[in-house]
Amino acid sequence: MRTALLIALLGRLGCEPTFAPSDASGVDAGVEPVAVDAGNDGGRDAGTDAGPPEGLDDFVSYQMAAGGIPGVAAAVVRDGELAWVGTYGYADVEAERPVAADTLFIVASISKTVVAALALQLAEDGVLDLDAPLDDVLPYPVRHPEHGDVPLTARMFFTHTSGLVDNWPALGRVTTEGRDAPMTLAEFAPAYVTPEGSLYASSNFGPSPGTRREYCNAGFGVLGHLLEVAGDGPLEALTEARLFTPLRMDGASWFLRDTDLSRLATPYSWSRRDGFLPNPHYGFAHYPATSLRVSVTGLSRFAIAMLTGEVDGVRVLSDQSVAELGRVQFPRVSGSQAFAWSWRTVGSRRWLAHSGSTYGASALLLIQPEERLAIVLLTNADAYLRSEFGFEDGANAISAIADRLDAEAATLSN
């Protein structure tokens, strides 16, 4: 009941937050964990604060203290290579376990980019038509209750234009605290989209398909089942065989049962009064939307593959599929929505981006195809979620770090 109520109230679990304004920032490798006194503005006196320091190391320490962020792992990819990795702060504040390059972070909605890559692989194989009605493949109808004559396609779901919306009380009923959700994708999808389903309600659907972009996490649960049927196997097995293993994504997993818990960052909330408060891990029935856990180096290898189609000579996407990731899919509906990713300005560049937000995790993944650059920024802070309630300090800090990395992306190296 507690879990369902929290999700219903917060209503942004796994969603992409809006980027907050920022100045600049960065991260460096091999430094000692940042000590942050969360109950006292990170130990800084606002009246005597001289502003962000010049040096990269001190700058990110300043931003973490200002934003209530216990741990940061960041990376820059350049020319198909991992050029720089930086780790700061604590993966576990209570145990004083520092963030390391192999620390596993929840990346929340960045999970959707992995699902998109798998879909393009299956499309290349000829077993998935992104523009065919979903119910040509799935063994149950997937139709908008008020617009049943409009076929719903995978491309619509990947661009949040299907008309499906997030019914948070329903999603809360199939979310578990401290363990993986027991509901499979084959159970979740028909339960959510068919009138006979246990999670079905008219409020699961909103705008007419193809007319408006409305960000939807539940749709990626439906997509997950679609890919299972098209790929003839469980989604976790398909992604393991086709992405995690060939790309050597360093401990990437969808479920707690498959995660090396000794490497997993504790998710934290933060307040000026109480400091850092650990959150439990959650299990989601719509897990392809939000449940990926991966290290900064593992996600960097994925970013390289999304830029070039391959890593270390192992090709996972064709050049055509790589280009499809960045193509604006329905310009009349959204001028920035690509295939699961979105185009956004961060710092001085226009990036193909995806962010992630959940309890105790805020993450950002940026790729710049023309310059063959990528930025990965992972935290175990609730910064983006706080911003939904008007507390912008954490989101501002992450944006500052991203801006600084953008400024130094062309030259930064370990």
C-alpha positions in Angstrom: 0.0 0.0 0.0 2.8 2.4 0.9 4.5 1.8 -2.5 1.3 2.3 -4.5 0.5 5.5 -2.6 3.9 7.0 -3.1 3.9 6.2 -6.9 0.4 7.6 -7.3 1.3 10.8 -5.4 4.6 11.5 -7.1 3.5 10.4 -10.5 6.8 10.8 -12.2 8.5 7.5 -11.5 10.9 6.7 -14.3 9.9 9.8 -16.3 12.2 12.1 -18.1 12.5 15.4 -16.1 12.8 18.8 -17.7 16.4 20.0 -17.6 17.0 22.7 -15.1 19.0 25.9 -15.9 22.7 25.8 -15.0 26.0 27.5 -15.3 28.8 24.9 -15.7 30.5 21.9 -14.1 32.6 18.8 -14.3 33.9 15.6 -12.7 37.4 14.1 -12.4 38.7 10.6 -11.9 40.6 9.1 -9.0 39.7 11.6 -6.3 38.7 10.9 -2.8 35.0 10.8 -2.0 33.4 14.1 -1.4 32.3 14.6 2.2 28.9 16.3 2.1 27.2 17.5 5.3 23.7 17.3 3.9 22.1 18.8 6.9 23.9 22.1 6.5 24.0 22.9 2.8 26.9 20.6 2.2 28.9 22.4 4.9 28.9 25.7 3.0 27.8 29.0 4.5 25.6 30.6 1.9 26.5 34.0 3.2 30.2 33.5 2.4 29.9 31.3 -0.7 32.4 32.6 -3.3 30.8 30.5 -6.1 32.0 27.5 -8.1 35.8 26.9 -8.1 37.7 27.0 -11.3 39.2 23.5 -11.2 37.2 20.5 -12.4 37.7 18.5 -9.3 36.7 21.2 -6.9 33.9 22.3 -9.2 32.1 19.0 -9.1 32.6 18.8 -5.3 30.9 22.2 -5.0 28.0 21.2 -7.2 27.4 17.9 -5.3 27.4 19.8 -2.0 25.1 22.5 -3.4 22.7 19.9 -4.9 22.5 17.2 -2.2 24.1 14.6 -4.3 26.0 11.8 -2.5 27.6 10.1 -5.5 28.5 10.8 -9.1 30.0 8.8 -11.9 30.6 10.5 -15.3 32.3 9.7 -18.6 33.1 11.3 -21.9 33.3 9.3 -25.1 35.2 10.8 -28.0 35.8 9.3 -31.5 34.5 5.9 -30.5 36.7 5.6 -27.5 36.1 6.1 -23.7 38.3 9.2 -23.2 37.6 10.1 -19.6 35.9 8.6 -16.5 35.3 10.5 -13.3 34.0 9.2 -10.0 33.0 11.2 -6.9 31.4 10.8 -3.5 29.7 7.8 -2.0 27.8 4.8 -3.4 26.8 4.1 0.2 27.0 7.0 2.6 26.5 5.0 5.8 29.2 2.5 4.9 31.4 5.2 3.4 31.8 3.1 0.2 33.1 5.4 -2.5 31.8 5.5 -6.1 34.0 3.5 -8.4 34.1 3.1 -12.2 32.3 -0.3 -11.8 29.6 1.0 -9.4 26.2 0.0 -10.6 23.6 2.8 -10.8 19.9 2.8 -11.5 19.5 4.7 -14.8 15.7 4.8 -14.8 14.3 6.0 -18.1 17.6 5.7 -19.9 16.5 2.0 -19.9 14.2 2.9 -22.8 17.2 3.5 -25.1 18.2 -0.1 -24.7 14.7 -1.3 -25.6 14.9 1.0 -28.7 18.2 -0.6 -29.8 16.8 -4.1 -29.5 13.7 -3.1 -31.5 15.9 -1.8 -34.3 17.9 -5.0 -34.2 14.7 -7.1 -34.6 13.6 -4.7 -37.4 16.9 -5.4 -39.2 16.3 -9.1 -38.8 12.9 -8.7 -40.5 10.9 -10.1 -37.6 9.5 -6.7 -36.4 7.7 -4.1 -38.5 7.8 -0.8 -36.5 4.8 0.5 -38.5 2.6 -2.5 -38.3 -0.4 -2.6 -35.9 0.8 -4.1 -32.6 -2.1 -6.5 -32.6 -0.8 -8.1 -35.8 1.9 -9.6 -33.6 0.5 -9.6 -30.1 -2.2 -12.2 -29.2 -4.6 -9.5 -27.8 -6.0 -6.3 -29.2 -4.1 -3.0 -28.6 -6.5 -0.2 -29.5 -7.4 3.1 -28.1 -10.9 2.8 -26.7 -12.2 6.0 -28.3 -10.2 5.7 -31.6 -10.3 2.0 -32.3 -10.0 2.5 -36.0 -6.5 3.9 -35.6 -3.8 1.2 -35.5 -1.3 1.5 -32.8 2.3 0.9 -33.9 5.6 0.3 -32.2 6.9 3.6 -33.6 4.1 5.4 -31.9 5.0 3.8 -28.6 8.7 4.6 -29.0 7.8 8.3 -29.6 5.1 8.6 -26.9 2.4 9.4 -29.5 0.2 6.2 -29.1 -2.4 7.8 -26.8 -1.5 5.5 -24.0 -0.8 7.3 -20.7 0.5 6.4 -17.3 -2.2 5.4 -14.7 -0.1 5.8 -11.6 -2.4 4.1 -9.1 -2.6 1.1 -11.4 1.2 1.0 -11.9 1.6 1.3 -8.2 -0.4 -1.9 -7.6 2.2 -3.9 -9.5 5.3 -2.2 -8.1 7.2 -4.0 -5.3 9.5 -2.6 -2.6 12.8 -4.3 -2.1 12.3 -7.0 -4.6 11.6 -7.6 -8.3 8.0 -7.4 -9.4 6.5 -10.9 -9.9 4.4 -9.9 -12.9 5.8 -10.8 -16.3 5.6 -8.6 -19.4 3.2 -11.1 -20.9 1.0 -10.6 -17.9 1.4 -6.8 -17.6 0.8 -5.7 -21.1 -2.7 -7.3 -21.7 -3.6 -6.4 -18.1 -3.0 -2.7 -18.9 -4.3 -2.3 -22.5 -7.2 -4.8 -22.8 -10.7 -4.1 -21.4 -10.6 -7.4 -19.6 -7.3 -6.6 -17.9 -6.9 -6.2 -14.2 -5.1 -2.9 -14.6 -7.3 -1.5 -17.4 -9.2 1.7 -17.1 -10.3 4.4 -19.5 -7.8 6.7 -17.9 -5.0 4.5 -19.3 -5.6 6.3 -22.6 -5.5 9.9 -23.4 -5.1 11.8 -26.7 -6.0 10.4 -30.1 -3.1 8.3 -31.4 -0.6 10.2 -33.5 -1.9 13.7 -32.5 0.1 14.6 -29.4 3.3 13.5 -27.6 2.5 12.4 -24.0 5.4 10.8 -22.2 4.4 7.2 -21.1 6.3 4.6 -19.2 3.6 2.0 -19.3 3.9 1.8 -23.1 7.4 0.4 -22.7 6.0 -2.5 -20.8 3.8 -3.2 -23.8 6.8 -2.7 -26.1 8.7 -5.2 -24.0 6.2 -7.9 -24.5 6.0 -7.1 -28.3 9.8 -7.6 -28.5 9.5 -10.8 -26.6 7.0 -12.2 -29.1 8.9 -10.9 -32.1 12.2 -12.1 -30.8 10.9 -15.4 -29.5 12.4 -15.1 -26.0 12.3 -13.1 -22.7 13.4 -9.5 -23.0 16.1 -10.0 -20.4 17.6 -12.9 -22.4 17.3 -11.0 -25.7 19.1 -7.9 -24.3 21.7 -10.0 -22.6 22.5 -11.9 -25.7 22.3 -9.1 -28.2 23.5 -6.0 -26.3 24.8 -6.5 -22.7 27.2 -9.4 -23.5 28.5 -8.3 -27.0 29.0 -4.8 -25.8 30.5 -5.9 -22.5 28.2 -3.6 -20.5 29.8 -4.4 -17.2 27.1 -5.9 -14.9 24.1 -4.5 -16.7 20.9 -6.1 -15.5 17.1 -5.5 -15.3 16.4 -7.3 -12.1 17.8 -7.2 -8.5 18.1 -11.0 -8.6 20.7 -10.6 -11.5 22.6 -7.7 -9.9 25.9 -7.8 -8.0 24.5 -6.1 -4.9 28.1 -5.4 -3.6 28.5 -3.0 -6.5 25.1 -1.4 -6.4 24.8 2.3 -5.4 22.2 3.0 -2.6 19.5 5.4 -3.9 19.1 8.5 -1.7 16.7 11.3 -1.0 18.0 14.5 0.5 16.6 17.3 2.6 18.2 20.2 4.4 16.6 19.0 7.7 17.3 15.2 7.5 20.3 14.9 5.2 20.7 11.8 3.0 17.9 9.2 3.5 18.4 5.8 1.8 15.5 4.5 -0.4 14.7 0.9 -1.1 15.1 -0.5 -4.5 11.8 -1.1 -6.4 10.6 -3.7 -8.8 8.4 -2.6 -11.7 6.1 -4.8 -13.8 6.8 -2.3 -16.7 10.5 -2.8 -16.1 11.8 -2.0 -19.7 10.8 1.6 -18.9 12.9 2.2 -15.9 14.8 -0.7 -14.3 18.2 -1.0 -15.9 21.2 -0.9 -13.6 24.6 -0.4 -15.1 28.0 1.1 -14.5 29.3 4.3 -16.1 31.7 2.4 -18.1 29.1 -0.1 -19.2 26.7 2.7 -20.3 29.6 4.4 -22.1 30.1 1.3 -24.2 26.4 1.3 -25.1 26.8 5.0 -26.0 29.7 4.2 -28.4 27.5 1.6 -30.1 24.7 4.1 -30.5 27.1 6.5 -32.1 28.9 4.1 -34.4 26.9 0.8 -34.4 29.8 -1.1 -33.0 32.3 -1.5 -30.2 35.7 -3.1 -30.5 34.7 -4.5 -33.9 31.5 -6.0 -32.6 28.6 -4.6 -34.6 25.2 -4.4 -33.0 23.4 -1.9 -35.3 23.6 -1.0 -38.9 24.5 2.5 -40.0 20.9 2.9 -41.1 19.6 2.0 -37.6 22.1 4.3 -36.0 20.7 7.1 -38.2 17.2 6.1 -37.3 17.8 6.7 -33.6 18.3 10.4 -34.3 15.6 11.0 -36.9 12.7 13.1 -35.8 9.9 10.6 -36.2 6.7 12.7 -36.4 7.7 16.3 -37.0 4.1 17.6 -37.0 3.7 16.3 -33.5 7.1 17.0 -32.0 10.1 18.6 -33.6 12.5 17.1 -31.1 11.3 13.5 -30.6 13.5 10.9 -32.2 13.4 7.1 -31.8 13.0 6.9 -28.0 15.6 9.6 -27.7 15.0 13.4 -27.9 17.1 16.3 -29.3 18.0 18.9 -26.6 20.5 21.7 -26.2 22.9 21.1 -23.3 25.7 23.6 -23.0 26.9 24.6 -26.4 25.6 21.6 -28.4 22.5 20.0 -29.6 22.5 16.5 -28.2 20.5 13.4 -28.8 19.5 12.8 -25.2 17.7 10.7 -22.6 17.5 11.4 -18.9 16.2 9.2 -16.1 14.5 9.9 -12.8 13.3 7.8 -10.0 13.5 7.5 -6.2 17.2 8.1 -5.4 18.5 8.1 -8.9 19.0 10.9 -11.5 20.9 10.1 -14.7 21.7 11.7 -18.1 22.9 10.2 -21.4 23.9 12.5 -24.3 25.3 11.6 -27.7 26.4 13.9 -30.5 26.5 11.8 -33.7 28.2 14.4 -35.9 31.1 15.0 -33.5 31.1 11.4 -32.2 30.9 12.6 -28.7 28.9 11.2 -25.7 28.5 12.2 -22.1 27.3 9.8 -19.4 26.3 11.3 -16.0 25.0 9.0 -13.2 24.0 9.8 -9.6 22.3 8.1 -6.7 20.4 11.3 -5.8 16.7 12.1 -6.1 17.6 15.5 -7.7 15.3 15.3 -10.7 12.4 14.0 -8.6 12.9 16.9 -6.1 12.7 19.4 -9.0 9.1 18.2 -9.7 8.2 19.7 -6.4 10.0 23.0 -7.0 13.3 22.1 -5.3 15.7 22.8 -8.1 19.1 22.6 -6.3 19.9 19.0 -7.3 18.7 19.4 -10.9 20.7 22.6 -11.2 23.8 20.8 -10.0 23.4 18.0 -12.5 22.8 20.5 -15.3 25.9 22.4 -14.2 28.0 19.3 -14.4 26.6 18.4 -17.8 27.4 21.9 -19.1 30.9 21.7 -17.9 31.5 18.4 -19.5 30.0 19.7 -22.7 32.5 22.6 -22.5 35.5 20.2 -22.1 34.2 17.2 -24.1 36.6 17.8 -27.0 39.7 17.7 -24.9 39.0 16.0 -21.5 41.0 12.8 -20.9 42.3 10.8 -18.0 
